[in-house]
Amino acid sequence: MRRGVVLLLLAFGPMLLEAGRSRRNERSLRAEGAVEPADDVYRVMQVAYPGCFLAMLGESWARRAAPRSLPVAGATLFLVSKALKYWAVATLGPRWTYRVLVVPGVPRLTRGPYRFLRHPNYAGVAGELAGIAMIARAPVTGVLSLLVFGGLMLARIRVEERAMERCER
């Protein structure tokens, strides 16, 4: 029971804070004339992302036992992934949102983690999912979550790339 509460706080606490920041940045970007592509998968991601964590927590509750080394490795992976994600968020600053919003004429970032990865935020999200799966000892829903949400992230990356190309012209 205690582990479930800790996992809920670990997964959903930051998510709630991120949602607030995203909404504030979204309002500012729209005021600057940001464009949102019509073909985004945001609505599906909005349900799937928390759903993945809930599924893993449900499996954790049902399973109740697994190797003890997985939670330590999972916590490490989760924290490193969260750090990468927040480095990307800090680098984007007021340009970061959950939605794809691109201000025409604003160039693509090439500093911070964007020097090394084209989409560091999504690498961080994948690590968060894998880390929680390991902490929760949820191999089935963990793998399914990575496959399903990974597919959504790949679709999202295509949307972002097209939107940035259109706005950079």
Order of alpha helices (4+ residues) and beta strands (2+ residues): alpha-alpha-alpha-alpha-alpha
